[in-house]
Amino acid sequence: MTVTVRDLRPDARADLEGFARVRHAALPFILVTPKSLAHDLTRLHPDAHYRPLVAVADGEVIGTAQVHLTHESSEPGQGNINVYVHPGHTRRGAGALLVRAAEEHLAAHGATRLFAWVLDEPGNRAFAEAHGYRASRSAHFLRLDLANGVLPPLQDPPPGVELRPGSDFAGDPRPLFELDAETTADEPSDVDTEFTDYEAWLEETWRHPLFSPGLTTVALVDGRPAAFSAARTDGGTRYATVMTGTARAHRGRGLAKLAKNDSLHRARAAGCTEAFTGNDTGNGPMIAINEWFGYEICGTEVRYVRALG
């Protein structure tokens, strides 16, 4: 059967459902839905040159690639390629075709260095290395059984600290943007990221269809946001914390832990049965916090890098 690669069509339900199906089969620790894919395709900043690709055989989507530039970086030319092929359709050339198309697209838009997350499995790592990529840092996926696990009990905030849902900031989310920007700047990464475009953040984060303001928890100190745990859901029973952090001036007080515990309890009360998160393997303090909540490592990815030219 011939495999072909083309752009994902945002108006084709079969494409969106096929893309989501492949991503879930290859990477079940990440939340993705047809609606979230359509949102990303139509709302990401133009400077990202975002181009999702699909590999198709006999009319069926069997492979996917998310391809874009890191437009928030102060260093230009940083490209991203994340390729996933359905486990039942590997070794048919879909991955190689997707990588080639993705690299050509990014090179045409000025990329000089490419980054790719690769599952920490021998076949996947060999594939990346055969295409000229070298291993860099790694990150864990973690899962928590909300239906049957035991969460730490809720704790009263210390004096001067108040916990509020993110939905309380619907009228003016800018304070959360500023907190997100500060904490993201300190996240372990191969590429410096700076959130400076508030309107882009509103489109890509606050208005994202997976984002749940109601399950996001913000810790306020003297009335100002100081820590938060940002939540996403798939609209069903799967929940994920995609960012948990504390402003630099308030670190070391356990505020992020307090916010995340509150968010987890509310997610379980809302009917969520699985919780997912991710941590850089070198982020020992956050891994320890997540293990304290009961999370278990369920997968690992390795960041691969390739210089162009």
Steps between C-alpha positions, in 0.01 A plus 500: 500500500631842403554751779461870420556810713287814485374787713237437764169642376331695783159472333521121455365316802663174390840671501452648847368176646776300331770733632360479854469121476865457396625735770300320768623158386865606480502739797210428735636734768415819306153649466394571144160524333379592150382834638838578655678414174274730301558778753879466480495502122293817475611695808875455546707811431588547131869523589487137616437389140311211653440217256349172623558213257337160457624181341219319324469142368182375329316809621594442866717732708786285633757764596514861617747785540468826687738749342567859607755765593540608862384854435515592873879446507744791500723285280364467145508185292390246761279236336293220649406165346294247694426191292278215617395196299221267608663196670314270259645673193870539569780396258304613196697818434243741644738640761778569250260676261363716782848598620609596148194716438529664843869580460444653157220719635704627795815556295296709255395721792850557633546220754863431586452254784231235536364339816298180525355308792552126458363222720781337695482168318779338293317513167395862535843614613670314217262665253589848628872432493479358148357834389788698649355595839698478825359436845465784749299520822203280590162529670257268676127458455319431827153361568279506809195279550244753622220245516670257737799687638517688830577871475670689783236675710416859422686752712396843615712773339738683733415856611501744210454225239175434314417227248274592210400329175641639178146573387492788749740680264278469193440876496872577502742207451806725464631430854505128411680578174769686694538213748510242221766703316724523807478133592536377140821701462652290781391161366779260389523526122734485203354826371436819694132588490358844572128570519470864396192495278190510718255466211683191371492349851125559518447312173749218558453442874203668663252433217636157413212248495684261734578767760281484810489830692265340751746225592803728492596618847675828581663578835483869586728668751360826632256499210752447218558174307815334632468135391273294280425158357356521148257225401379351175233237439385308194137572581464153648686332784862584415666795671852641478702768674703667228680756714551535874719777625569776749616859456866537593426721801279234661688175438582262783166544677316200354251715309519301175439179694203661671354615166551167328338306784196725483476455122530121526222479760268712286585295189403180680179661629421600139518136389855477366648153550853540359753778559809554286798729524859518384838590647850547372704207635736749665220679684536300820293729726193489273531125446510456879186713537315298237604171661368640831163543327515138382604549136699221338731528201327345198732598217812693406591713201844611385560835338697467176676784320625550147683800353408599145754621246 
